[in-house]
Amino acid sequence: MFDAAFKQVDAILRKEKGCSTELDYVEQSSWILFLKYLDDLETDREAEAQLTGKPYRPILEEQYRWRSWAAPKDLDGRINLNVALTGDDLLDFVEKSLWPYLASFNQSAPTADTLEYKIGEIFSEIRNKISSGYNLRDIIDRFDELHFGSASERHELSSLYEDRIKRMGNAGRNGGEYYTPRPLIRAIVKVINPQIGEKILDPAVGSAGFLCETYEYMRNQPNLSTEDYETLQTSTFYGREVKSLAYIVGIMNMILHGIEAPNIVHTNALSQNVLDIQEKDRYNVVLANPPFGGQERAEVQQNFPIRSGETAYLFLQLFIRSLKAGGRAGIVIKNTFLSNSDAAGLRRELLSTCDLFAVLDMPQGTFQGAGVHTAVLFFTKGKATRKIWYYQLDPGRKLGKSNPLNDDDLQDFLNLAPKSENSQKSWTVFIDDVDETLWDLAVRNPNAIEVIDERTPIEILHEIEKLDRESTELLSRLRSLL
């Protein structure tokens, strides 16, 4: 049922001139889905309050709740068509009344970590692109059939939403900006092994894939107490995101995974001076896939001791300074960081302040829609690097849309990583052997088997002649068709 509802909503959005891409479909369906979720949440909280005899004050005033304007029901539980708004009346209410009311929450909310503040941020930053009130009514009717009550319902909804995020990432020119392959995230989380009570940060949160997967990993640990679950809900996961679309998608993704009020702040994480970060502002774990190739303004670059036009290099400095002593990080970065001369100073800082204990070299095609060659850096803050364990991932096939990265591809890496075992795909480099001028950390597998062409020169010539003949015959057939 859920899958059918999403497909029907996409079909309706395709009729809208203002919605032409997967990014638009996700954005517009997200704000509507968010309001449906909010109403279900309020209903659950009201029921809990009644059971305990405690008073409950709803977040939204009655006329702005989903059940009042979007889906007023008759005694049989059906939408009351005599009361439910549609057409121009629905559009006028949404744009002139509902939207300004919701946007005002970021001014009236007590703190930025409340659900009220998230409501205000979302509806201050995005706009309704659905121009037909009849199309909007159809979408509302489809989403009203969805429910967030049971764990199985949330799991199915979160899986469907993840699929939408994946399609959104693949639709853009920079696929990695919105979607990091979940098998890769799960492998990174397993290596870092976050524990209950640790604070986890993603300063480039995007669609919140790292935080969602880390939540799944931690909540499935054995023997968790009620206090542990409360800790996971309220004081474990933190994110920052500068883009409006990614902000709402990240919040919605975390909500569907079970975190009711995500601690995601709508801000540019690079806008703070990293030298001003205090111990109280630091985290136990940083997990992230920062944007590659961006060009930050000069005033932003001034916030960093090592200035760079490469956004990812600024983020790496932020990651290092955001960690507590002993804190761990697993971050994705362009492979060129390991050897480019313009990053030599940053590599020196990383190696001198952190233990870069592992580098996972990823194959081309890992990020669908983005042709970058990436690596994952694993490091612990507080002591200098003495040796680095490398693993060069080779899934034995070309990765792409039809052959995406999967969990099995990373199993050998996960088997060898705990003890940094060397193999045909893995090796160890000692820092004493690294040139101290460039600090070149490029991936050079000493165990790679060179493939030798064992054909004789005559056999190679015969092969060339055969290819020439085939080319000539093909050209001849093409000319005969013209």
N, C-alpha and C positions, 0 to 999 in steps of 0.2 A: 504493500500500500504506500509506504513512504517513497519508494523509488518512483512509483507512478505519479505521485504528487509533484515531485521535483521535475520530472519530465514534462508534466502538463504546465507547470509554471514557466519553464524555459520556453515552451511553445507559445505561451501567451506573451512573454517578454519579447520574442522575436517579432511580434507585430508592432512593437513600439519603435518609433524612429530614433528615440534617444538611447536605445539599448541595442548596440550592434556587435558586442563582443562578449566572450565568456566573463570578462572582468565586470561588465555592466550587469550580466545576469546574476553573478554572485553578490555584487553590491546591493542591488535592488531587492533580491530575495532575502538578503541578510537582515535588512532593517525591519522587514515585515515579520520574518521568522523570530527576530529578537523580541518584538512586541508580543507575539504569541507566547513565547517562552516566559516573558515577564508576567503575563496574566496567569499562566499555570503555576508559576512560582508563588505569586501572591495568594492564589487559591489554596495551595498547600500550606503556606504559613498561617493563613486564617484558620484552617482546619486544626493545625497543631495548637494554635492559641486557644481555640475552643476546648480542646481536650484537656488542656492544663488550667483552664479558667483564667488565662491571662488576656489582657486587652491587646488588640492588634491594630496598628495604624498603617493602612496601605501606603505604598510608595506613591502611587498615582491617585489623583482625585477620580471619583467614580465616573464622571463623564468622559474621561480620557483612557479608561481601561478598555482593553480589547473586547471584553464581554458586553460593553455598553455601545461602542461605536462600530466595531468591526463585525461582531457576531452576537447580537442580542438574540436570545433564544425564547421560544414559546414553551408552553407547559410540556410538550412532547420532546423537548431537547433539540428541536430543529431551529435553524435561523429564521427569525421572524421577519418575513419579507415586507411587512407593513411598517416596520421600524428601522430595519437595516438601511443605511445610506448606500446610494449607488450613483453612478454617472457624475454630473457636475457637482451635485450636493456632496458626494463623498470626497471629490478632489478639493472642494472649497474647505471642507472641515479639516482634511489632512494638512493642507498647505497653509491655511490662515489661522487655524486654531491649535491643532495637535502639534504640529512641528514647532511653532514658537514656544509652546508650553514645555515640551520636552527639552528644547535647546536651553531653556532658562535654568535647568538643573545644575549646569556646571558653575553657575553663580551662587545658587542657594545651597548646594551640597556642603556638608560640614568639612569633609576632607576628600582628597583625590583618590583615596583607596576605597571609597564607597561605591555601591552599585548606582546610587543616585548621580554621582559625578560622571560615571561611565555613560549613563543615559544622556546627560547634557553634552558630553564630548561628541558622542556619535551623531546626535542630531544638530550639532553646531557645524560639523565638518562635511557631512554629505548632504545631498539634496535628492528629492524625489524626481526621478526621470520618467515616471509613468504618466503620460499625458491623458490617457483615457480612463475616466472613472469606472467604466464598465470592465476594462481589463483589470484594473485594480481590484474591483469586486470579485472577479473570477479568481484572482490569485489569493485573496483573503479566504475565499470559500475553500480552496484547495488546502491551504495551510491550517485552517481551522480543524481539519480532520486529523492533524498530527498532535501527538501528546508527548509530554516530557516526563511523565510520572514514573514509570518503572525503569529499572536499570537496563533491561533488554531494549526498551524503546529508545533510550538515550544512546545505547551502543549502536543501534542500527542507524539512528539519525547522524551520529558522529561519523560513522563510516561513509555514509552518503555525502556528508559535508566535506570530508577529506577528499573524496573523489572529485568534488566540484573544485576544490582548491587546486588539486593536481591539474585539472583541465585548464583552470585559470592561469596557472603558472606556465603550462605548455603553450598557451595561446599568445603570451607576450614574447617580446624579443629577448628579454632577460628572464628565462624560466626560473633560475635559481633565486630570483628576487622574492618569489612567492612560495616556491615549493622546493624543499630539500627532500630528496628521496627518504622515505621513512625507514627502510632497512639500514641506510647509512646512519641516521639519527639513533636508531636502536643500538647499533654497534658502538657508537660513541658513548652513549649513556651507560652501556654495560662496562666499558673500560673505566669510565670515571667513577661509577658505582656510588651515586649520591645516597646519603643516609638521612633518616628522619631527624629533624632538628637543624639540618643545614639549609642555608639560604641560597637560592639558585637564581642567577640572572642571565637574561638574554637581552642585551642592549640594542639589538637589531631584530626584534622579535618576529616581524613579518606575520605570517599566518599562525604563529605560536606552535609550530611543529615540535620544536625542541622541548618546550615546556609541557606540552600535552603528552609526549612520549615519556618524559621523565616522570610525570604524574602517574602514568600507567605503571611504570617500572616500580615506583616507590609504594604505591597503594597496594600492590600485589605481594609485597614482602610479608612474611609470616608473622603472626601474633601481634598485629597492630592494635593498639588500644583506641578508645574513643578520643582521648587526648591527641593521639598521633594523627587521627583523621582530621581533627580540628586544626592541628598544626599544618597539615597539607593544604587545607582549604584556605587558611588565612595568612600564614606567615612563612611560606616556603618559596613560592614562585613569583618572580618579578620580571617585568619586561618593559621595554621602551620602544616606541615606534613613531616615526615622523610622518608617514604617509596615511592619509585618511582612510583609504580603502583597506589597506593592510591592518589598520587599527581595529576597524569594526570586524573584519574577518578573524583576526586573532582573538578578540574577545568572544565572538560567537563560537569559535572552535573550542576554546577552553570551557565555555559554558556547557557545550554539548558533551565534553569529556567529563563533566561533573564538578567543575569549579564554579561556584555560583557568582562570586564577585572577583573576577581576575584582577590582579595587581599590575595592570598594564597602564602605563602613562603615555599620553600622546605628546611626544616631545622629540626633539633631535638630541640623541644621547651625546653627540659630539659638541654640543653647545656649551658644555661645562669645561672649565679649566681642570685638566686631570691632576695638576699639582695641588689642587685644593681639596681633593678627595680625602676625607678623614677616615679613621679606622671604623667608626660607627657606620659609615656608608659602604663598607666593603662586604664581600660575599664569599661563601665557601666554595661555590662552583660557578663557573661561567661556561655556558654552552651557546654557540652562535654560528651563524653563517652570514657574515656581514656582506653588504653589497660590494661588488667589484667595479673598479674603473670609474667610480664617481669623482666629481671634481668639486670639493668643498671650497667655499669662499675663503679669502685670505684671513678674515677675522676669525673664522672657525679654526683654521690651521694654527693660529696664534695660541690656541688652548693646549698645544702639545709641544713638548721639548724637541721632538724630531718632526719637523714640518714636512708635509708631503702633499702632493696633489692626488694621491691614490687614497680613496676613502678607506679601503680595507687596512691600510697601514696605520691610519689614525685610530681605527677601531681596535687594532691589536694593542696599541699603547693604552687605550682605555681598558681593555680586558686585563692587562697586566696590573694596572693600578687599582682596578676594582676588586682584585682578589685579596683576601686575608693571607697572612703568612701560613703556608701549608695548604692553601686553597688550590683546587685543580681546575683545569680548563680543557675543553675539547672543542676546537674551532676549525671551520673550513676556511681555506684561503687559496688564492691562485698559486699554482705550482711555481710560477716565476718568482714568487717571494723568496724561495729557497736559494736563488742564485743571482738575481738581478743586482747590479752594482748600486742602484739607488736605494736598495734596502739593506745595505751592509751595516749601517749604523744601528738599524732596528734589530737586525739579527744579533748583533753584538750585545745590545741591551737585553734581548730575550734570553740569550745564553748565559749572561752574567747574573741576571736576577731570578731566573727560573731554571728548573730542571726540565728541559725538553726531552722527555723520556721516550717518546715515540713519534714517528711520522708515518702516516698511512697515505701512500701515493695512489690516487684514484685514476681509473682509465678515462679516456675521452668518451663522451656520451653519457657520463653519470648524470649530468644535469640536462634533461631533455629541453631543447629549445635554446640552450646556451652552449656554445662551442668551447668553453673554457676548460683547461686542464687544471684540476684542483688537487690539493693535498689536505689532510687533516693533521693539525698539530695538537699533541697532548702534552701538557706541561703542568708542573707543580711550582708554585711561587715560594721563594724563600731560600733557595740554595742554587749555586751555579751548576750548569750542565757539565757532566763528565763524559757521558757517552749517550749516543742516540740509537735507538732500535728502529730500523726502517722495515716497512712491509710494502711491497709493490703488488697491488691487487691486479690479478689477471683472471677474469671470469671465463676465459676460453672462448669468448664470442664478442661480437661487436654490439655494444649497448646502444639502445635507441628506443623509440616509442613501442615497437613491437617486441623488444627484448630488454625491458628495464632491469635495473639492479634489483636483486632479491636477497632475502636473508641468508640463503644457502651460499651465495657468493662470498659472504663475509665470515663464514663459519671457520675457515682455516685461520684467518687473521685472529679471530676471537680465541681459538684454541692455543695459538702460539703467544699471544700478547701477554698473558699473566706472568710468564717467566722470560719474556723477551727472547724466545728461542729462535735460532737461526735455521734457515732452510733455503731451498732454491729460490724462494720468493722473499726471504727476509735476511737481514744482515745487520751488523753493529758497526757504528763509526765512533771512534774515540776523538774527543775534542782536541786532544794534544796533536792529532794528525790533521787538523783543519787549519788552513792558511789563516793567519790572524790579520791579514790585510783586508780580504774580502769576506771572510767567514762564509765561504761558499758551502752550502748544505745541499747542493743538487742531488737528485736521486740518481745514483749510479750503482746498479746491482752487480756486484762482483761475481755472483753465482749464475748470472744469466747464461744460458746455453746458446752459443752462436749457431745459427742455422746455416749450414754450408750447402751450396748447390753442387751436388755430386755428378752432375751431367758433364760429359766431355764437350770440348769446343765444337766438335762436329754435330753432336746432338743439339746443342744450343742453336747452331746455324740452321739446322733442319727445322727447328721450332719457329725461328724467325721467318723462314721461307714459307712455312705453312700458314702463319698469321698473315703474311703479305698476300698470299693467294686468296685467303678467305676475305680479306678486305677488298681486293680487286673484284671478286665475284659479287660481293654485296653492293659495291658502287655500280657495277654493271646492271644489276637488277633494279636499282633505284632509278637509273637513267631510263630504263625501258618503261618505267611507270610514268615518267614525266611527258 
